[in-house]
Amino acid sequence: MNFHVKATVAAGALIASAGGVWADCGIESGSVRILSNDFSALHAVANWAEKCASDTVEVTKNQTEEHKNIQVPALTTDPASYTVAVVATNSVVPLLSGGLIRPLDEYVEKWGGQLQDSQKIVVDGKIMAIAFMANAQHLFYREDLLKENGIAVPTSFDEMFAAADKLRDAGVMETPISSNFKPGWDIAAEFVNTYLATGNDFFEPGSAKLAIDNEDGLLVLENMKKMLGYMSPDWATFNSNSQKPVWEAGEAAFSISWGSRAGAYIADDNPAPEIAANTAFAAAPTIGGKSIPSAALWWDGFTIAKNISDEDAEASFRAMMNGVSQEMMAENMDAAVWLIEGYEPTKAASGVIADLKAGARAYPMLPYMGLLHTALGDNLAEFLQGNESAEQALADVTAAYTTAATEAGYLN
């Protein structure tokens, strides 16, 4: 299978002229069953898809952080438990590999006139997913604290550490930095983001053989270890959901978190309005004297299950078209960096836009990247806890990945 994606998320695709507004769903019958992650932008999409429900059209949703663990078994059954799987750059790969989602070209031709080319995720010449938002992790910072202490917005990790030292020395706060360091998926993403900023590749050219056991891999691990010196002792509990209360409590001045969460940090109904008003966003920091942000660019989009009736597939696609309509976007402009026609970036989008403009790299859409992500998530905590060396951590990751990739047939 050729996993080359012809559609790319580019800065220019984020600012487009307005087009027609999506009208009535027009669905006669069918069952729409949506599986997705759990955050505000996806709530908005699902809520608008639910507007297509009627006496003859059922629309249900399961929005959970466990969606990646659920999607393959749920779409493998016949009929599939869900008709729609909302995916990201990495989570679509196992669905493609398993033949669990259907091509969308016919549906796009009939009901996808509102879609831009940048939204059509093409694999092996067929549209297999519809992207509706761009995402990336980036820097969140307290504008007021920086101004009061004469600190410029940091552009590199070294500058962020120096700024954190200045805040600590001034008695402003003891743990000025937070990031998603929870062992498992989050800590692996931290490594991936920072390794991308070195400009190096994860695998040998044209091969599934891992190539991170090098100076750049060591640099990334040492940088992650250094971050812990500025973070709460509870760093192992930090993921996207747990970071927000820490920020609202005024316990951090710098945070590396997801652009899809930015809108909630500055919302009018934020429980800490003064902190919300002084929260600003910038590109993720660079490392090692390079100019690349430590952020992987992602797209989020939807797929339609293969093991369902054509009636349910059509109903699901049309309901999701309502879910990603311009009307939905107009009501939720701050919720995401939308790839929908007519989107104009807001303050909440400024961090992702800054990543894009600074040349952030895409998360590798390779069939074996998920195996590396798992190996990283399973083998970095011991190093960060001081129980083994960086060299041993990279060796452990390499061994775990090589075993998994060999068993999967990617390596001989």
NUGU-920984 format. One line per 3 residues: their letters; for each residue x, y, z negated of N, C-alpha, C, O. Coordinates in steps of 0.1 Angstrom, whole numbers. Layout:
BEGIN
a = X,Y,Z,X,Y,Z,X,Y,Z,X,Y,Z; ... $
***
This chain:
BEGIN
mnf = 8,-12,0,0,0,0,9,12,0,19,13,-7; 5,22,8,12,35,9,6,44,-1,-5,48,1; 13,48,-12,8,56,-22,11,71,-19,9,79,-28 $
hvk = 16,74,-8,18,88,-4,5,96,-4,-4,92,3; 4,106,-11,-8,115,-12,-6,127,-3,3,135,-5; -15,128,7,-13,139,17,-18,152,11,-13,163,14 $
atv = -28,151,2,-33,164,-4,-24,167,-15,-20,159,-24; -20,180,-16,-11,185,-27,-18,196,-34,-25,204,-28; -15,198,-47,-20,209,-55,-9,220,-54,2,219,-59 $
aag = -13,230,-47,-3,241,-45,-9,254,-50,-22,255,-51; -1,264,-53,-6,276,-58,-16,283,-49,-26,288,-53; -13,282,-36,-22,288,-26,-36,282,-26,-46,289,-22 $
ali = -37,269,-30,-50,263,-29,-59,267,-41,-71,264,-41; -53,274,-51,-60,278,-62,-68,291,-60,-77,294,-68; -65,298,-50,-72,311,-48,-77,311,-34,-70,312,-24 $
asa = -90,309,-33,-97,308,-20,-109,317,-19,-114,322,-29; -114,319,-7,-125,328,-5,-138,320,-9,-138,308,-8; -148,327,-14,-160,321,-18,-168,316,-6,-167,321,5 $
ggv = -175,305,-9,-183,299,2,-197,297,-3,-202,304,-12; -205,288,3,-219,287,-1,-221,280,-14,-212,273,-18; -232,282,-21,-235,277,-34,-242,264,-32,-251,263,-24 $
wad = -238,254,-40,-245,241,-39,-259,242,-43,-262,249,-53; -268,235,-36,-282,237,-39,-288,224,-46,-281,218,-54; -300,220,-43,-307,209,-49,-299,196,-47,-293,194,-36 $
cgi = -299,187,-57,-292,174,-55,-298,166,-44,-290,159,-36; -311,165,-43,-317,158,-32,-316,143,-32,-316,136,-22; -313,137,-44,-311,123,-45,-325,116,-48,-332,120,-57 $
esg = -328,106,-40,-341,99,-41,-341,89,-53,-350,89,-60; -330,81,-54,-330,71,-64,-315,67,-66,-307,69,-58; -313,60,-78,-300,54,-80,-296,56,-95,-302,63,-102 $
svr = -285,49,-98,-279,50,-112,-265,56,-111,-257,51,-104; -263,66,-119,-250,73,-119,-244,71,-133,-250,76,-143; -233,64,-134,-227,61,-147,-213,66,-148,-204,60,-141 $
ils = -210,76,-155,-197,83,-155,-188,79,-166,-193,80,-178; -176,76,-163,-165,74,-173,-155,84,-171,-150,86,-160; -151,91,-182,-141,102,-181,-134,104,-194,-138,98,-205 $
ndf = -123,112,-194,-117,117,-206,-126,126,-213,-137,129,-208; -122,131,-224,-130,139,-233,-124,153,-236,-117,155,-246; -127,163,-227,-124,177,-230,-133,186,-222,-141,181,-214 $
sal = -133,199,-225,-143,208,-221,-146,209,-206,-158,209,-202; -136,209,-198,-138,210,-184,-146,198,-178,-154,199,-170; -142,186,-184,-150,174,-179,-164,173,-185,-173,168,-179 $
hav = -166,179,-196,-179,181,-202,-188,189,-192,-199,186,-189; -182,200,-187,-189,209,-178,-193,201,-165,-204,202,-161; -184,194,-160,-186,186,-147,-197,176,-150,-206,175,-142 $
anw = -196,168,-160,-206,158,-163,-220,164,-166,-230,159,-162; -220,175,-173,-233,182,-176,-240,186,-163,-252,185,-162; -232,191,-153,-238,195,-141,-242,183,-132,-252,184,-125 $
aek = -235,172,-133,-239,160,-127,-252,155,-133,-261,149,-126; -254,157,-146,-266,152,-153,-278,160,-148,-290,155,-150; -276,172,-143,-288,180,-138,-295,173,-126,-306,176,-123 $
cas = -288,162,-120,-294,155,-109,-303,144,-114,-310,137,-106; -304,142,-127,-313,131,-133,-328,135,-130,-332,146,-130; -335,124,-127,-350,126,-125,-357,113,-129,-351,104,-135 $
dtv = -369,112,-126,-377,99,-129,-371,87,-121,-372,76,-126; -364,90,-110,-359,79,-102,-344,78,-102,-338,70,-95; -337,88,-108,-323,89,-108,-318,89,-123,-321,99,-130 $
evt = -310,79,-127,-305,78,-140,-290,84,-140,-283,79,-132; -287,93,-149,-273,98,-151,-269,96,-165,-275,102,-174; -258,88,-167,-253,86,-181,-238,89,-181,-232,89,-170 $
knq = -232,90,-192,-218,93,-193,-212,88,-205,-218,86,-216; -199,84,-204,-191,80,-216,-178,87,-214,-169,84,-206; -176,98,-223,-164,106,-223,-156,103,-235,-160,107,-246 $
tee = -145,97,-233,-137,92,-244,-122,92,-241,-118,91,-229; -113,94,-251,-99,94,-249,-94,80,-245,-82,79,-240; -102,70,-247,-98,56,-243,-102,53,-229,-101,41,-225 $
hkn = -105,63,-221,-110,60,-207,-100,52,-199,-104,43,-191; -87,55,-201,-77,48,-193,-77,33,-196,-74,24,-187; -79,29,-209,-79,15,-213,-92,8,-208,-93,-4,-207 $
iqv = -103,16,-206,-116,10,-203,-117,8,-188,-124,-1,-183; -112,17,-179,-116,18,-165,-114,6,-157,-123,2,-150; -102,-1,-158,-100,-13,-150,-109,-24,-153,-116,-29,-144 $
pal = -110,-28,-166,-120,-39,-168,-134,-35,-165,-142,-43,-161; -138,-22,-168,-151,-18,-165,-155,-18,-150,-166,-20,-147; -145,-15,-142,-148,-14,-127,-145,-28,-121,-148,-30,-109 $
ttd = -139,-37,-128,-137,-50,-123,-149,-59,-123,-151,-68,-114; -158,-57,-132,-171,-65,-133,-179,-62,-120,-178,-52,-114; -188,-71,-117,-197,-70,-105,-211,-72,-109,-215,-84,-111 $
pas = -219,-62,-111,-216,-48,-107,-207,-41,-118,-207,-46,-130; -200,-31,-114,-192,-23,-123,-200,-17,-134,-211,-13,-131; -194,-15,-146,-201,-9,-157,-203,6,-154,-213,12,-159 $
ytv = -194,12,-146,-195,26,-143,-195,28,-128,-188,20,-121; -202,38,-123,-202,41,-109,-192,51,-105,-187,52,-94; -188,59,-115,-179,70,-113,-168,69,-124,-170,68,-136 $
avv = -155,69,-119,-144,70,-128,-137,83,-126,-132,85,-115; -137,92,-136,-129,104,-134,-115,101,-138,-112,96,-149; -106,105,-129,-92,100,-130,-82,112,-129,-86,123,-126 $
atn = -70,110,-132,-59,119,-130,-49,113,-121,-50,102,-117; -38,121,-119,-28,116,-109,-23,102,-112,-21,94,-103; -21,99,-125,-16,85,-128,-26,75,-129,-24,63,-125 $
svv = -38,78,-135,-48,68,-138,-55,63,-126,-62,53,-127; -54,70,-114,-60,65,-102,-52,53,-96,-58,44,-89; -40,52,-100,-31,42,-93,-36,27,-96,-37,19,-87 $
pll = -39,23,-109,-43,10,-111,-57,7,-104,-60,-5,-101; -65,17,-102,-78,15,-95,-75,12,-80,-82,4,-74; -66,19,-75,-62,17,-61,-55,3,-59,-59,-4,-50 $
sgg = -46,0,-68,-39,-13,-68,-49,-25,-69,-47,-35,-62; -59,-23,-77,-69,-34,-79,-80,-34,-69,-89,-43,-70; -80,-25,-59,-91,-24,-50,-104,-22,-56,-115,-27,-52 $
lir = -105,-13,-67,-117,-12,-75,-125,1,-71,-136,3,-76; -120,9,-62,-127,21,-58,-129,21,-43,-121,15,-36; -139,28,-38,-142,27,-24,-138,40,-17,-137,51,-23 $
pld = -135,39,-4,-132,51,4,-144,61,4,-156,56,4; -142,73,5,-152,83,4,-155,91,17,-163,101,17; -148,87,28,-149,95,40,-163,97,45,-167,108,49 $
eyv = -171,86,44,-185,87,49,-193,97,41,-201,105,46; -191,96,28,-198,105,19,-194,120,20,-202,129,20; -181,122,22,-175,135,24,-181,141,37,-185,153,37 $
ekw = -182,133,47,-188,138,60,-202,142,58,-207,153,64; -210,135,50,-224,138,49,-227,149,39,-236,157,41; -220,148,27,-224,157,16,-212,164,10,-214,171,-1 $
ggq = -201,164,16,-189,171,10,-185,183,18,-173,186,18; -194,190,24,-191,202,32,-184,213,23,-177,221,29; -187,213,10,-181,223,2,-167,221,-2,-160,230,-7 $
lqd = -161,209,1,-148,205,-3,-137,212,5,-139,213,17; -126,216,-1,-115,221,6,-105,209,8,-106,198,2; -97,210,18,-88,199,21,-79,196,10,-75,184,8 $
sqk = -75,206,1,-67,203,-10,-73,195,-21,-66,190,-30; -86,193,-20,-93,184,-29,-94,170,-25,-98,161,-33; -91,167,-12,-92,153,-7,-79,146,-9,-69,148,-3 $
ivv = -80,136,-18,-68,128,-21,-68,116,-11,-76,107,-12; -59,116,-2,-59,107,9,-48,96,7,-36,100,5; -52,84,7,-42,73,5,-44,63,17,-56,58,19 $
dgk = -34,60,24,-34,51,36,-45,56,46,-52,48,52; -46,69,47,-55,75,57,-69,76,53,-77,80,61; -73,72,41,-87,73,37,-88,81,24,-79,82,16 $
ima = -99,89,23,-101,97,11,-106,88,0,-116,82,1; -98,87,-11,-100,78,-22,-104,85,-34,-109,79,-44; -103,98,-35,-107,106,-47,-109,120,-43,-104,125,-33 $
iaf = -117,127,-51,-119,141,-49,-114,149,-61,-119,147,-72; -104,157,-59,-97,164,-70,-106,177,-72,-110,184,-62; -107,181,-85,-115,193,-87,-108,203,-97,-112,214,-99 $
man = -97,198,-103,-89,208,-111,-74,204,-111,-71,192,-110; -66,214,-113,-52,212,-115,-49,213,-130,-56,220,-138; -38,206,-134,-35,206,-149,-20,204,-150,-13,199,-142 $
aqh = -15,209,-161,-1,208,-165,0,213,-179,-8,221,-184; 10,208,-186,14,213,-199,22,226,-197,30,227,-188; 21,235,-206,29,248,-205,30,254,-219,25,248,-229 $
lfy = 36,265,-220,39,272,-232,27,280,-237,22,289,-229; 23,278,-249,13,287,-256,22,295,-266,31,289,-273; 19,308,-268,27,315,-277,19,326,-284,9,331,-278 $
red = 23,330,-296,17,341,-304,23,354,-300,34,358,-304; 15,361,-292,20,374,-286,23,384,-298,33,391,-297; 15,384,-308,16,394,-319,29,391,-327,36,400,-330 $
llk = 32,378,-330,44,375,-338,56,378,-330,66,382,-336; 56,376,-317,68,379,-309,71,394,-309,82,398,-310; 60,401,-307,61,416,-306,66,422,-319,75,430,-320 $
eng = 60,417,-330,64,422,-344,79,419,-347,85,426,-355; 84,408,-341,98,404,-345,108,406,-334,119,401,-334; 104,414,-324,113,418,-313,118,406,-305,130,406,-301 $
iav = 109,397,-302,113,384,-295,107,384,-281,95,387,-279; 115,382,-271,110,381,-257,103,367,-255,107,358,-262; 94,366,-246,88,353,-243,99,344,-238,105,347,-228 $
pts = 101,333,-245,112,323,-241,109,317,-227,97,313,-224; 119,315,-219,118,308,-207,125,295,-206,123,287,-197; 133,292,-217,141,280,-217,139,274,-232,135,281,-241 $
fde = 142,261,-233,142,255,-246,152,262,-256,149,265,-267; 164,266,-251,173,272,-259,168,286,-264,170,289,-276; 161,293,-256,155,306,-260,144,304,-270,142,311,-279 $
mfa = 136,293,-268,125,290,-277,131,286,-291,126,290,-301; 142,278,-291,148,275,-304,154,287,-311,153,289,-323; 160,296,-303,165,309,-309,154,317,-315,155,323,-325 $
aad = 143,318,-308,131,325,-312,125,319,-325,122,326,-334; 125,306,-325,120,299,-337,129,301,-349,124,303,-360; 142,302,-347,152,305,-358,149,319,-363,150,321,-375 $
klr = 146,328,-354,144,342,-358,132,343,-367,131,350,-377; 121,336,-363,109,336,-371,111,329,-384,105,334,-394; 118,319,-384,121,312,-397,129,320,-406,126,321,-418 $
dag = 140,327,-401,148,335,-409,141,347,-415,144,352,-425; 131,352,-407,123,363,-412,112,359,-422,105,368,-427; 111,347,-424,101,342,-434,87,341,-428,77,341,-436 $
vme = 86,342,-415,72,342,-408,66,329,-409,54,327,-413; 73,318,-406,68,304,-407,80,295,-406,90,298,-400; 79,283,-413,89,274,-414,90,264,-402,100,259,-398 $
tpi = 78,261,-396,77,252,-385,70,258,-373,59,256,-371; 78,267,-366,72,275,-356,67,268,-343,60,274,-335; 72,255,-341,69,248,-328,60,236,-331,61,229,-341 $
ssn = 51,234,-321,43,221,-321,43,216,-307,43,224,-297; 41,203,-305,40,197,-292,34,183,-294,33,178,-305; 30,177,-283,23,164,-283,33,153,-284,38,148,-274 $
fkp = 37,150,-297,47,140,-299,42,127,-305,50,119,-310; 29,125,-305,24,113,-310,29,101,-303,28,100,-290; 35,91,-310,40,79,-303,30,72,-294,18,71,-297 $
gwd = 35,68,-282,26,62,-272,25,71,-260,36,76,-256; 14,73,-255,12,81,-242,18,95,-243,25,100,-234; 15,102,-254,19,116,-256,34,118,-256,40,126,-249 $
iaa = 41,109,-264,56,111,-265,62,107,-252,73,113,-248; 56,98,-244,62,94,-231,60,106,-222,69,109,-214; 49,113,-222,46,124,-214,56,136,-217,60,143,-207 $
efv = 60,137,-229,70,147,-233,83,144,-226,90,153,-221; 87,132,-226,99,128,-219,98,130,-204,107,136,-198; 87,126,-198,85,128,-184,86,142,-180,93,146,-170 $
nty = 79,151,-187,79,165,-184,93,171,-184,96,178,-175; 100,168,-195,114,174,-196,123,168,-186,132,175,-182; 122,155,-183,131,149,-174,129,155,-160,138,157,-152 $
lat = 116,158,-156,113,164,-144,121,177,-143,125,181,-132; 122,184,-154,129,197,-154,144,197,-151,150,207,-148; 150,185,-152,164,183,-149,166,183,-134,177,185,-129 $
gnd = 156,181,-126,157,179,-112,160,165,-107,161,163,-95; 163,156,-117,166,143,-113,154,134,-111,143,138,-114; 156,123,-105,145,113,-102,145,102,-112,155,99,-118 $
ffe = 133,96,-114,132,85,-123,137,71,-118,141,63,-126; 137,70,-105,140,57,-99,151,59,-88,152,70,-82; 158,49,-85,167,49,-74,160,51,-61,149,46,-59 $
pgs = 165,59,-51,158,61,-39,153,49,-32,160,39,-30; 140,49,-29,134,38,-21,133,25,-29,131,14,-24; 134,26,-43,134,14,-51,126,16,-64,123,28,-67 $
akl = 122,5,-70,115,6,-83,125,5,-94,121,4,-106; 138,5,-91,148,3,-101,150,16,-109,151,27,-103; 149,15,-122,149,27,-131,163,34,-131,173,27,-130 $
aid = 163,47,-131,175,55,-131,175,67,-141,180,78,-137; 171,64,-153,170,75,-163,181,73,-173,183,82,-182; 189,62,-173,199,59,-183,212,67,-178,221,61,-173 $
ned = 212,80,-180,222,89,-175,223,101,-184,217,102,-194; 231,111,-180,233,123,-188,221,131,-190,218,136,-201; 212,131,-179,200,139,-180,190,132,-190,183,138,-198 $
gll = 190,119,-190,181,111,-199,186,114,-214,177,116,-222; 199,114,-216,204,117,-230,201,132,-233,197,134,-245; 202,141,-224,199,155,-227,185,157,-231,182,164,-240 $
vle = 175,150,-224,161,151,-227,158,146,-241,151,152,-249; 164,134,-245,162,128,-258,168,137,-269,161,139,-279; 179,143,-267,185,152,-277,177,164,-278,176,170,-289 $
nmk = 171,169,-267,162,181,-268,150,178,-276,145,186,-284; 144,166,-274,132,162,-281,135,161,-296,127,165,-304; 147,155,-299,151,154,-313,153,168,-319,149,170,-331 $
kml = 159,177,-312,161,191,-317,147,198,-320,146,205,-330; 137,195,-312,124,201,-314,118,197,-327,112,205,-334; 121,185,-331,115,180,-344,120,188,-356,113,189,-366 $
gym = 132,194,-355,137,203,-365,129,215,-368,130,222,-378; 120,219,-358,112,231,-359,97,227,-360,89,236,-360; 94,214,-361,80,210,-361,76,205,-375,85,202,-384 $
spd = 63,203,-377,58,198,-389,63,184,-392,65,176,-382; 64,180,-404,67,166,-407,57,156,-402,59,144,-401; 45,162,-399,34,153,-393,34,152,-378,24,149,-372 $
wat = 46,155,-372,47,155,-358,42,142,-351,37,143,-340; 43,131,-358,39,118,-351,24,117,-350,19,108,-344; 16,127,-356,2,127,-354,-3,137,-344,-15,138,-341 $
fns = 6,144,-338,3,155,-329,-1,150,-315,8,145,-307; -13,152,-311,-18,151,-297,-26,163,-294,-27,172,-302; -33,163,-282,-40,175,-278,-51,179,-288,-53,191,-290 $
nsq = -58,169,-293,-69,173,-302,-63,178,-316,-69,187,-322; -53,172,-321,-48,176,-334,-40,189,-334,-38,195,-344; -34,193,-323,-26,205,-322,-35,218,-324,-30,227,-330 $
kpv = -47,218,-319,-55,230,-319,-58,235,-333,-56,247,-336; -62,226,-343,-64,231,-356,-51,236,-363,-51,246,-370; -39,231,-359,-27,236,-364,-24,250,-359,-20,259,-367 $
wea = -28,252,-346,-26,266,-341,-36,276,-347,-32,287,-351; -48,271,-349,-58,280,-355,-56,283,-369,-60,293,-375; -48,275,-376,-44,277,-390,-32,286,-391,-28,290,-402 $
gea = -27,291,-380,-15,300,-380,-2,293,-384,7,300,-389; -1,280,-381,11,273,-385,21,271,-374,31,264,-377; 19,276,-363,28,275,-352,28,288,-343,17,294,-342 $
afs = 39,292,-338,40,303,-329,43,299,-315,40,307,-306; 47,287,-313,50,282,-299,44,268,-299,45,260,-308; 37,265,-288,32,251,-286,32,248,-271,30,256,-263 $
isw = 36,235,-269,35,230,-255,23,221,-254,23,210,-260; 13,226,-247,1,218,-246,-5,219,-232,0,226,-223; -17,213,-230,-23,212,-217,-31,225,-213,-37,231,-221 $
gsr = -29,228,-200,-37,239,-195,-52,238,-196,-59,247,-198; -56,225,-195,-71,223,-196,-76,226,-210,-88,226,-212; -67,228,-220,-71,231,-234,-71,246,-236,-76,251,-246 $
aga = -64,254,-227,-61,268,-230,-74,276,-232,-74,285,-241; -84,274,-224,-97,282,-226,-102,281,-240,-107,291,-245; -102,269,-246,-107,268,-259,-99,275,-270,-105,279,-280 $
yia = -86,277,-267,-78,284,-276,-81,299,-277,-79,306,-287; -86,305,-266,-89,319,-265,-104,322,-264,-107,334,-261; -112,312,-266,-127,314,-264,-132,324,-274,-127,326,-285 $
ddn = -143,331,-271,-150,340,-279,-154,334,-292,-155,341,-303; -158,321,-292,-163,315,-304,-152,307,-311,-155,298,-320; -140,310,-308,-129,303,-315,-130,306,-330,-133,317,-334 $
pap = -128,296,-339,-129,298,-354,-118,307,-360,-120,312,-371; -108,310,-352,-97,320,-357,-96,331,-347,-87,331,-339; -106,340,-346,-106,350,-336,-94,359,-334,-90,363,-323 $
eia = -87,362,-346,-75,371,-345,-64,363,-338,-56,369,-330; -62,350,-341,-52,342,-335,-55,340,-320,-47,341,-311; -68,338,-317,-72,336,-303,-69,348,-295,-65,347,-283 $
ant = -71,360,-300,-69,373,-293,-54,375,-290,-51,382,-281; -46,369,-298,-31,370,-297,-24,358,-291,-12,357,-292; -32,349,-286,-27,337,-279,-24,340,-264,-33,345,-257 $
afa = -13,337,-259,-9,340,-245,-2,327,-240,2,318,-247; 0,327,-227,5,315,-220,16,319,-210,16,329,-204; 25,309,-209,36,311,-199,40,297,-194,35,287,-198 $
aap = 49,297,-184,54,285,-179,61,277,-190,66,282,-199; 61,264,-188,68,255,-197,83,259,-197,88,263,-186; 90,257,-208,105,261,-208,113,252,-199,110,240,-197 $
tig = 124,258,-195,134,250,-187,144,244,-196,145,246,-208; 153,236,-190,163,229,-198,177,228,-190,176,227,-177; 188,228,-197,201,225,-191,205,236,-180,212,232,-171 $
gks = 200,248,-182,204,258,-172,197,258,-159,200,266,-150; 188,249,-157,180,247,-145,168,257,-145,166,264,-155; 161,258,-134,150,268,-133,136,261,-132,126,268,-130 $
ips = 136,248,-134,124,240,-132,116,239,-145,122,235,-155; 103,243,-146,96,241,-159,95,227,-163,94,218,-154; 95,224,-176,94,211,-181,79,207,-182,73,206,-192 $
aal = 74,205,-170,59,202,-169,57,194,-156,62,196,-146; 48,184,-158,44,176,-146,31,182,-141,22,184,-149; 30,184,-128,18,189,-122,8,177,-120,12,167,-115 $
wwd = -4,179,-124,-14,169,-123,-27,174,-115,-29,186,-114; -34,165,-110,-48,168,-105,-57,159,-113,-54,147,-116; -69,164,-116,-80,155,-121,-91,155,-110,-93,165,-104 $
gft = -97,143,-109,-107,142,-99,-116,130,-101,-115,124,-112; -125,127,-92,-134,116,-94,-133,106,-83,-130,109,-72; -136,93,-86,-136,82,-77,-150,75,-78,-156,77,-88 $
iak = -153,67,-68,-165,60,-68,-162,45,-68,-154,40,-60; -168,37,-77,-165,23,-79,-169,15,-66,-178,19,-59; -161,5,-64,-164,-4,-52,-175,-14,-55,-184,-16,-46 $
nis = -175,-20,-67,-185,-30,-70,-198,-25,-75,-203,-29,-86; -204,-17,-67,-218,-12,-70,-226,-11,-57,-220,-13,-47; -239,-9,-59,-247,-9,-46,-244,4,-39,-240,14,-45 $
ded = -247,4,-26,-245,16,-18,-255,27,-23,-251,39,-22; -266,23,-28,-276,33,-33,-270,40,-45,-270,53,-46; -264,33,-54,-258,39,-66,-245,47,-62,-242,58,-68 $
aea = -238,42,-52,-226,50,-48,-230,63,-42,-223,73,-45; -240,63,-33,-244,76,-27,-250,85,-38,-246,97,-38; -258,80,-47,-263,89,-58,-252,94,-66,-252,106,-70 $
sfr = -242,86,-69,-231,90,-77,-222,101,-71,-219,111,-77; -220,99,-58,-212,110,-51,-219,123,-50,-214,133,-53; -232,122,-47,-240,134,-46,-242,141,-60,-241,154,-61 $
amm = -243,134,-70,-244,139,-84,-231,146,-87,-231,157,-93; -220,140,-84,-207,146,-87,-204,158,-78,-197,167,-83; -210,159,-66,-209,171,-59,-215,183,-66,-211,194,-65 $
ngv = -226,180,-73,-233,190,-81,-224,193,-93,-223,204,-98; -217,182,-98,-208,184,-110,-196,193,-107,-191,200,-116; -192,193,-94,-180,202,-90,-184,213,-81,-176,218,-73 $
sqe = -197,218,-83,-202,229,-75,-196,242,-79,-191,244,-90; -198,252,-71,-194,266,-74,-203,271,-85,-198,279,-93; -215,267,-86,-224,271,-97,-218,266,-111,-218,274,-120 $
mma = -214,254,-111,-208,249,-123,-195,257,-127,-194,261,-138; -187,259,-117,-175,267,-119,-178,281,-124,-171,286,-133; -188,287,-118,-191,301,-122,-194,302,-137,-192,312,-143 $
enm = -200,291,-142,-204,291,-156,-193,287,-165,-193,288,-178; -182,281,-160,-171,276,-167,-158,280,-162,-148,272,-161; -157,292,-158,-145,297,-152,-132,295,-160,-121,293,-154 $
daa = -133,297,-173,-122,296,-182,-118,281,-186,-108,279,-193; -126,272,-182,-125,258,-187,-113,251,-180,-108,241,-185; -109,255,-168,-99,248,-161,-93,256,-150,-98,267,-147 $
vwl = -82,251,-144,-77,257,-131,-84,249,-120,-79,239,-116; -95,254,-116,-103,247,-107,-97,247,-92,-92,257,-88; -99,236,-85,-95,236,-71,-107,238,-62,-106,235,-50 $
ieg = -117,243,-68,-130,245,-61,-129,258,-53,-124,268,-58; -135,258,-41,-135,271,-33,-141,282,-40,-152,281,-47; -134,294,-40,-139,306,-46,-133,308,-60,-136,318,-66 $
yep = -125,299,-65,-119,301,-78,-109,312,-78,-100,314,-70; -110,320,-89,-100,331,-91,-95,329,-105,-102,329,-115; -81,327,-106,-75,324,-119,-78,334,-130,-79,346,-128 $
tka = -81,329,-142,-83,336,-154,-71,336,-163,-61,330,-160; -72,343,-174,-61,342,-184,-58,328,-188,-47,324,-190; -69,320,-190,-67,306,-194,-59,298,-184,-53,288,-188 $
asg = -59,302,-172,-52,295,-161,-38,300,-159,-30,294,-152; -34,310,-166,-21,317,-163,-9,308,-166,1,309,-159; -10,299,-175,2,290,-178,4,280,-167,15,278,-163 $
via = -7,274,-162,-6,264,-151,-1,271,-139,8,266,-132; -6,283,-136,-2,291,-124,13,294,-125,20,294,-115; 17,298,-138,31,301,-139,40,289,-137,51,290,-131 $
dlk = 36,277,-141,43,264,-138,44,262,-123,55,259,-118; 33,264,-116,33,263,-102,42,272,-95,50,268,-86; 42,285,-98,50,295,-92,65,292,-95,73,296,-87 $
aga = 68,287,-106,82,284,-110,87,271,-104,99,268,-107; 79,264,-97,84,252,-91,83,239,-98,91,230,-97; 73,238,-107,71,226,-115,69,214,-105,63,216,-94 $
ray = 74,202,-109,73,191,-100,60,182,-104,55,183,-115; 55,175,-94,44,166,-96,47,154,-104,58,149,-103; 37,149,-112,39,136,-118,40,126,-107,31,126,-98 $
pml = 50,117,-107,51,107,-96,39,98,-95,36,90,-104; 33,98,-84,22,89,-81,27,76,-75,26,74,-63; 34,68,-83,40,56,-79,33,44,-86,30,46,-98 $
pym = 32,33,-80,25,21,-86,32,16,-99,25,10,-107; 45,19,-100,52,14,-112,55,25,-122,62,22,-132; 51,37,-119,53,48,-129,46,45,-142,51,49,-153 $
gll = 34,39,-142,27,36,-154,34,26,-163,34,27,-175; 42,17,-157,50,8,-165,61,15,-172,64,12,-183; 67,25,-165,77,34,-172,71,42,-183,77,43,-194 $
hta = 59,47,-181,53,56,-191,50,47,-203,52,52,-215; 46,35,-201,43,26,-213,56,23,-220,57,23,-232; 67,20,-212,80,16,-219,85,28,-227,91,26,-238 $
lgd = 84,40,-222,88,52,-229,80,54,-242,85,56,-253; 67,52,-241,58,54,-253,61,44,-263,59,46,-275; 65,32,-260,68,21,-269,82,21,-275,84,15,-285 $
nla = 91,29,-270,105,28,-274,112,41,-277,125,41,-279; 105,52,-279,112,64,-283,111,68,-297,119,76,-302; 101,63,-304,98,67,-318,110,64,-327,113,72,-336 $
efl = 116,52,-325,127,48,-334,138,58,-333,144,62,-344; 141,63,-321,152,73,-320,148,86,-327,156,91,-334; 136,90,-324,132,103,-330,131,102,-345,132,112,-352 $
qgn = 128,91,-351,128,89,-365,142,87,-371,143,85,-383; 152,87,-362,166,85,-367,171,71,-370,181,69,-377; 163,62,-364,167,47,-367,175,41,-356,180,30,-358 $
esa = 178,48,-345,187,43,-335,192,55,-326,187,66,-327; 203,52,-318,209,62,-310,201,65,-298,192,57,-294; 204,76,-291,197,80,-279,201,69,-268,193,65,-260 $
eqa = 214,65,-268,218,55,-259,210,42,-260,207,36,-250; 208,38,-273,200,26,-275,186,27,-271,180,18,-265; 180,39,-273,166,42,-269,165,40,-254,155,34,-249 $
lad = 174,46,-246,174,45,-232,176,31,-227,169,26,-218; 184,23,-234,186,9,-231,174,1,-233,170,-8,-226; 167,4,-244,154,-3,-248,144,0,-237,136,-9,-233 $
vta = 143,13,-233,133,17,-223,136,9,-210,127,4,-204; 148,9,-206,152,3,-194,149,-12,-194,144,-17,-184; 152,-19,-205,149,-33,-206,134,-36,-206,130,-45,-199 $
ayt = 127,-28,-213,112,-30,-213,106,-28,-199,98,-35,-195; 110,-17,-193,105,-14,-180,109,-25,-170,101,-29,-162; 122,-29,-170,127,-38,-160,119,-52,-161,116,-58,-151 $
taa = 116,-56,-174,109,-68,-176,95,-67,-170,90,-76,-163; 88,-56,-173,74,-53,-168,74,-52,-153,65,-58,-146; 83,-45,-147,84,-43,-133,87,-56,-125,82,-58,-115 $
tea = 95,-64,-131,98,-77,-125,86,-86,-126,83,-93,-116; 79,-87,-137,67,-95,-138,56,-90,-129,48,-98,-124; 56,-77,-126,46,-72,-117,50,-73,-102,42,-70,-93 $
gyl = 62,-78,-100,66,-80,-86,72,-68,-79,75,-68,-67; 75,-57,-87,82,-46,-81,97,-47,-80,103,-40,-72; 102,-56,-89,117,-58,-89,119,-73,-87,111,-81,-92 $
n = 130,-77,-81,133,-91,-79,140,-97,-92,144,-108,-93 $
***
